[in-house]
Amino acid sequence: MFHNTSFKRFSKNLKIKIFKEKIVPFLHIFSF
């Protein structure tokens, strides 16, 4: 069982990770 705060932190980190994996490649594509 997660504590609520640790779960929120985990989900936030997961969103940041997904954001980096999805968005950063786009930024590299458009930087050319």
C-alpha positions as CSV (number, residue, x, y, z in Angstrom):
1,M,0.0,0.0,0.0
2,F,1.2,3.5,-0.9
3,H,0.9,6.3,1.5
4,N,-1.0,9.1,-0.2
5,T,1.9,11.6,-0.4
6,S,4.4,9.0,-1.7
7,F,1.8,7.9,-4.3
8,K,1.4,11.5,-5.5
9,R,5.1,12.0,-5.7
10,F,5.4,8.7,-7.6
11,S,2.6,9.7,-10.1
12,K,4.2,13.1,-10.5
13,N,7.6,11.5,-11.3
14,L,5.9,9.1,-13.7
15,K,4.2,12.0,-15.5
16,I,7.5,13.8,-15.8
17,K,9.2,10.7,-17.1
18,I,6.4,10.2,-19.7
19,F,6.5,13.9,-20.6
20,K,10.3,13.7,-21.2
21,E,9.9,10.5,-23.3
22,K,7.1,11.9,-25.4
23,I,7.9,15.6,-25.7
24,V,11.7,15.7,-25.8
25,P,11.9,13.7,-29.0
26,F,9.5,16.2,-30.6
27,L,11.7,19.1,-29.4
28,H,14.8,17.4,-31.0
29,I,12.9,16.9,-34.2
30,F,11.8,20.5,-34.4
31,S,15.2,21.9,-33.4
32,F,16.7,20.9,-36.7
